[in-house]
Amino acid sequence: MFKHLTTAAQIRFITILLLVLSRGASYASIIDTAANHAADTGKVATRIINRDFNNIYVQNLKPSFFGQELFQPVKTKLVGDINAHFVLFNTTKSRFFFDVSARIKVRLLAQYGEPVKSPSYMPSGNLYYRLNSDAYKPQFLQLSYTHHSNGIRGSTLLPDGSFNRDSGKFSTDFYSLNYTIGKRVDKTNTIDNHYSTIGIELHRGLFGNDAALGLPGHYGFVRVNGGYIYNIAKKYQDDIDPNKSSFKNWQRIQFDFTYIADKYDGYNAFNLKKRLNVSLKYYYQFPFMQNVSFIVGGGYRGQDDYNIYFEDSYAYVQFGIASGLNFLFHKN
């Protein structure tokens, strides 16, 4: 049929065909460009969420403490809870965050020579994973593996069956899984963050592994852990440029608890004096402090967390200074 058309008609037909084809290609190009733009936008949004959650994980890292504790059965002059954090994996390309903590607890005893007997060595690896995509109502998991020992090789038990508190070996390894939900509230002059955590702690001693001789049946191998953090960041004017301002840490209230859930030493489930550890701390950070805050607090230890002294139960008061990565962040 095409060969019977006049030359003018053939030219018009070819022109119309080329026009249709060119418009079709143009439409396809528009569709491809829109799809790529949507993909890029989605990738950027995901990376922003990951970045926000990485900052949230840092806020929840345990700080270091240096000061004094009163009313302990073994009197002290100074107490330290050192938490050195090494963040090995922190990228906006992933919802995972991995931190290694080198924690050491020390007590300078109020005795002749001021000895530091059997510090607690508690290194751990901590993997965080975000569960949702709302940085104002975050939810995430923390999976940790921790080793706890006092670095001593002496016999854990004395000939009479009691624990060798002077030179006895203490060692236990455990896994913990925590679930945290949070809430952020932005105000004119403050940013308030709330974090509530609940979790379980299981020691390998339950299965006959990695626990010093004598600990099974006398030390808590199954624990329920929880806590609450209320952190306030305050708006401060820039010291150099009065037209600029930023939000910095100001005050924090932190509550923590541990309940020993397994059987030990014949204590029943409601014997909170031997099963419950609780603490309440208040932090205050002056504007000239970049990574340090003053702290005052207190609590009760049903089972002392200081290695082989675990048989002690007592109330205490503490005061001093705190420092850590969670006191470094500035919110713009």
C-alpha positions as CSV (number, residue, x, y, z in Angstrom):
1,M,0.0,0.0,0.0
2,F,2.9,2.3,0.9
3,K,4.3,2.2,-2.7
4,H,0.9,3.5,-4.1
5,L,1.2,6.7,-2.1
6,T,2.3,9.9,-3.7
7,T,5.7,11.3,-2.9
8,A,4.2,14.0,-0.8
9,A,2.0,11.5,1.1
10,Q,5.1,9.3,1.7
11,I,7.0,12.2,3.2
12,R,4.1,13.1,5.5
13,F,3.8,9.4,6.6
14,I,7.5,9.2,7.4
15,T,7.4,12.5,9.3
16,I,4.5,11.4,11.4
17,L,6.2,8.0,12.1
18,L,9.4,9.7,13.2
19,L,7.5,12.1,15.4
20,V,5.7,9.3,17.2
21,L,8.9,7.3,17.7
22,S,10.7,10.4,19.0
23,R,7.9,11.2,21.5
24,G,7.9,7.5,22.6
25,A,11.6,7.7,23.4
26,S,11.2,11.0,25.2
27,Y,8.4,9.5,27.4
28,A,10.6,6.5,28.2
29,S,13.5,8.8,29.1
30,I,11.2,10.8,31.4
31,I,10.0,7.6,33.1
32,D,13.6,6.3,33.6
33,T,14.7,9.7,35.0
34,A,11.8,9.7,37.5
35,A,12.5,6.2,38.6
36,N,16.2,7.0,39.2
37,H,15.3,10.1,41.1
38,A,12.9,8.2,43.3
39,A,15.6,5.6,44.0
40,D,18.2,8.2,44.8
41,T,15.7,10.0,47.1
42,G,14.9,6.8,48.9
43,K,18.6,6.0,49.4
44,V,19.3,9.4,50.8
45,A,16.3,9.2,53.2
46,T,17.5,5.8,54.5
47,R,21.0,7.0,55.0
48,I,19.7,10.0,57.0
49,I,17.7,7.6,59.2
50,N,20.8,5.4,59.7
51,R,22.9,8.5,60.7
52,D,20.3,9.6,63.2
53,F,20.2,6.2,64.8
54,N,23.9,6.0,65.0
55,N,23.8,9.2,67.1
56,I,21.1,7.6,69.2
57,Y,23.3,4.5,69.9
58,V,26.2,6.8,71.0
59,Q,23.8,8.5,73.4
60,N,23.2,5.1,75.0
61,L,26.8,4.1,75.4
62,K,27.8,3.7,79.1
63,P,29.9,6.6,80.4
64,S,33.0,6.4,82.6
65,F,32.8,7.4,86.3
66,F,35.5,8.7,88.7
67,G,34.7,9.6,92.2
68,Q,33.7,8.0,95.5
69,E,31.1,5.7,96.9
70,L,30.0,5.7,100.5
71,F,28.7,3.0,102.8
72,Q,30.3,0.1,101.1
73,P,31.3,-2.8,103.5
74,V,34.9,-2.5,102.3
75,K,35.7,1.2,102.6
76,T,37.2,3.0,99.7
77,K,39.0,6.3,99.0
78,L,38.3,6.4,95.3
79,V,36.2,4.5,92.8
80,G,36.5,4.3,89.1
81,D,34.3,2.7,86.4
82,I,36.3,3.2,83.1
83,N,34.5,2.7,79.8
84,A,36.6,3.1,76.8
85,H,34.5,2.7,73.6
86,F,35.9,1.8,70.2
87,V,33.3,2.2,67.5
88,L,34.3,-0.2,64.8
89,F,31.3,0.0,62.5
90,N,29.4,3.3,62.0
91,T,28.1,4.0,58.5
92,T,25.0,5.6,57.0
93,K,24.9,2.7,54.5
94,S,23.8,0.2,57.2
95,R,21.3,0.0,60.0
96,F,24.0,-1.9,62.1
97,F,26.4,-0.3,64.6
98,F,29.2,-2.1,66.3
99,D,31.1,-1.0,69.4
100,V,33.8,-2.6,71.5
101,S,34.0,-1.5,75.1
102,A,37.0,-2.0,77.3
103,R,35.4,-1.6,80.8
104,I,37.5,-1.7,84.0
105,K,36.1,-1.1,87.5
106,V,38.6,-0.2,90.2
107,R,38.3,0.5,93.9
108,L,41.2,2.2,95.9
109,L,40.7,0.7,99.3
110,A,41.0,2.7,102.5
111,Q,43.6,0.3,104.0
112,Y,47.3,0.4,104.6
113,G,49.1,1.0,101.4
114,E,45.9,2.1,99.7
115,P,45.7,-1.1,97.5
116,V,43.6,-1.6,94.4
117,K,42.7,-5.3,94.9
118,S,41.4,-7.4,92.0
119,P,39.9,-4.8,89.5
120,S,36.9,-6.0,87.4
121,Y,37.9,-6.4,83.8
122,M,34.7,-6.4,81.6
123,P,35.5,-6.1,77.9
124,S,32.5,-6.6,75.6
125,G,31.4,-6.4,72.0
126,N,28.1,-4.7,71.3
127,L,26.0,-4.9,68.1
128,Y,23.1,-2.5,67.6
129,Y,20.3,-2.9,65.0
130,R,17.5,-0.4,64.3
131,L,14.0,-1.8,64.1
132,N,12.1,1.1,62.7
133,S,12.6,4.3,60.7
134,D,11.5,7.0,63.1
135,A,14.3,8.8,64.9
136,Y,11.8,10.6,67.0
137,K,10.4,7.3,68.3
138,P,13.3,4.9,67.8
139,Q,13.3,1.2,68.5
140,F,16.4,-0.9,68.4
141,L,18.1,-4.1,69.7
142,Q,21.5,-4.5,71.3
143,L,23.2,-7.9,71.4
144,S,26.4,-8.1,73.5
145,Y,29.0,-10.6,74.6
146,T,30.9,-9.8,77.8
147,H,33.8,-11.3,79.7
148,H,34.1,-10.5,83.4
149,S,37.1,-11.5,85.5
150,N,39.5,-10.1,88.1
151,G,42.8,-11.2,86.5
152,I,43.8,-13.4,89.4
153,R,44.8,-17.1,89.1
154,G,44.6,-18.2,92.8
155,S,42.1,-20.7,94.1
156,T,38.5,-19.4,94.0
157,L,37.6,-21.4,97.1
158,L,39.3,-21.7,100.5
159,P,39.7,-25.1,102.2
160,D,36.6,-24.4,104.3
161,G,34.5,-23.9,101.2
162,S,34.2,-20.1,101.5
163,F,35.3,-17.8,98.7
164,N,38.9,-16.5,98.5
165,R,38.2,-12.8,98.4
166,D,41.8,-11.9,98.8
167,S,43.5,-13.7,96.0
168,G,40.9,-16.0,94.4
169,K,40.0,-16.2,90.7
170,F,36.7,-14.8,89.5
171,S,35.6,-15.4,85.9
172,T,32.3,-15.5,84.0
173,D,31.2,-14.9,80.4
174,F,27.7,-13.9,79.4
175,Y,25.4,-12.9,76.5
176,S,22.8,-10.1,76.8
177,L,20.0,-9.0,74.5
178,N,18.3,-5.6,75.1
179,Y,15.3,-3.9,73.5
180,T,15.1,-0.1,73.7
181,I,12.3,2.3,72.7
182,G,12.8,6.0,72.7
183,K,11.1,9.3,72.3
184,R,12.4,12.7,71.2
185,V,10.7,16.0,72.0
186,D,11.9,19.2,70.4
187,K,11.2,22.4,72.3
188,T,12.2,26.0,71.8
189,N,15.3,25.9,74.0
190,T,15.7,22.2,74.7
191,I,15.7,18.8,73.1
192,D,14.4,16.0,75.4
193,N,15.3,12.4,74.7
194,H,13.7,9.4,76.6
195,Y,15.0,5.9,76.4
196,S,13.5,2.8,78.1
197,T,15.4,-0.5,78.0
198,I,14.5,-4.1,79.0
199,G,16.7,-7.2,78.4
200,I,17.9,-10.6,79.4
201,E,21.4,-11.7,80.5
202,L,22.5,-15.3,80.3
203,H,25.9,-16.6,81.6
204,R,27.7,-19.4,80.0
205,G,28.1,-20.9,83.5
206,L,24.5,-22.1,83.0
207,F,25.8,-24.7,80.6
208,G,29.0,-25.6,82.6
209,N,31.3,-23.3,80.6
210,D,33.5,-20.3,81.3
211,A,32.7,-19.8,85.0
212,A,35.2,-20.0,87.9
213,L,35.0,-22.9,90.2
214,G,32.4,-22.4,92.9
215,L,30.3,-19.8,91.2
216,P,27.5,-22.2,90.0
217,G,24.7,-22.1,92.6
218,H,26.1,-19.1,94.3
219,Y,26.2,-16.4,91.5
220,G,23.3,-15.1,89.4
221,F,23.6,-16.6,85.9
222,V,20.2,-15.4,84.6
223,R,19.4,-11.8,85.0
224,V,16.7,-9.4,83.8
225,N,18.1,-5.9,83.1
226,G,16.4,-2.7,82.5
227,G,16.8,1.1,82.6
228,Y,15.5,4.5,81.8
229,I,17.4,7.6,80.5
230,Y,16.0,11.1,80.4
231,N,18.5,13.4,78.6
232,I,18.1,17.1,78.1
233,A,20.1,19.1,75.5
234,K,20.0,22.9,76.0
235,K,20.2,25.6,73.4
236,Y,23.4,27.7,73.8
237,Q,24.5,30.8,71.9
238,D,27.8,30.5,70.1
239,D,30.7,32.1,71.9
240,I,32.2,33.6,68.8
241,D,29.2,34.3,66.5
242,P,26.1,35.6,68.4
243,N,24.0,34.8,65.3
244,K,24.6,31.1,65.7
245,S,23.5,28.6,68.4
246,S,23.6,24.9,69.0
247,F,22.1,22.3,71.4
248,K,24.4,20.7,73.9
249,N,24.0,18.2,76.7
250,W,22.8,19.8,79.9
251,Q,21.2,17.4,82.3
252,R,20.5,13.6,82.5
253,I,18.6,11.3,84.8
254,Q,19.4,7.6,84.6
255,F,17.8,4.7,86.3
256,D,19.1,1.1,86.0
257,F,18.1,-2.2,87.6
258,T,19.1,-5.9,87.5
259,Y,17.0,-8.8,88.9
260,I,18.7,-12.2,89.4
261,A,16.1,-14.7,88.2
262,D,17.8,-18.1,88.6
263,K,18.2,-20.1,91.8
264,Y,21.2,-19.4,94.0
265,D,22.0,-20.0,97.7
266,G,18.4,-20.9,98.5
267,Y,17.1,-17.4,98.2
268,N,13.4,-17.3,97.1
269,A,12.2,-15.2,94.2
270,F,10.9,-12.4,96.4
271,N,14.1,-11.9,98.4
272,L,14.9,-8.6,96.7
273,K,17.7,-7.9,99.2
274,K,19.8,-10.6,97.5
275,R,18.3,-10.5,94.0
276,L,17.9,-6.8,93.1
277,N,20.4,-4.2,92.0
278,V,19.1,-0.6,91.5
279,S,20.8,2.7,90.8
280,L,19.6,6.3,90.2
281,K,22.0,8.9,88.9
282,Y,21.8,12.6,88.1
283,Y,24.2,14.2,85.6
284,Y,24.8,18.0,85.2
285,Q,27.0,19.4,82.4
286,F,28.0,23.0,82.4
287,P,28.3,24.8,79.0
288,F,32.1,25.0,79.3
289,M,32.3,21.2,79.6
290,Q,32.6,19.3,76.3
291,N,32.7,15.7,77.4
292,V,32.5,15.8,81.2
293,S,29.6,16.2,83.7
294,F,29.1,16.2,87.4
295,I,27.3,13.2,88.8
296,V,25.5,12.3,92.1
297,G,23.5,9.2,92.8
298,G,23.0,6.2,94.8
299,G,21.4,2.7,94.9
300,Y,21.4,-0.7,96.3
301,R,23.4,-3.8,95.3
302,G,21.8,-7.1,96.3
303,Q,24.8,-8.9,94.7
304,D,27.9,-6.7,94.3
305,D,29.0,-6.4,90.6
306,Y,32.7,-6.1,91.7
307,N,34.0,-9.6,90.8
308,I,34.6,-11.9,93.8
309,Y,33.0,-9.5,96.2
310,F,29.6,-10.6,94.8
311,E,28.4,-11.9,98.2
312,D,28.1,-8.4,99.6
313,S,24.7,-6.6,99.7
314,Y,24.5,-3.0,100.6
315,A,23.1,0.5,99.9
316,Y,25.5,3.2,98.7
317,V,25.8,6.9,97.7
318,Q,28.2,8.0,94.9
319,F,29.4,11.4,93.6
320,G,32.1,12.5,91.2
321,I,32.5,13.2,87.5
322,A,31.5,11.3,84.4
323,S,32.8,11.3,80.9
324,G,32.3,9.4,77.6
325,L,31.2,9.5,74.0
326,N,27.6,10.1,75.0
327,F,28.7,13.5,76.5
328,L,30.4,14.6,73.3
329,F,27.6,15.0,70.8
330,H,26.2,18.5,69.8
331,K,22.8,18.7,68.2
332,N,22.5,21.4,65.6
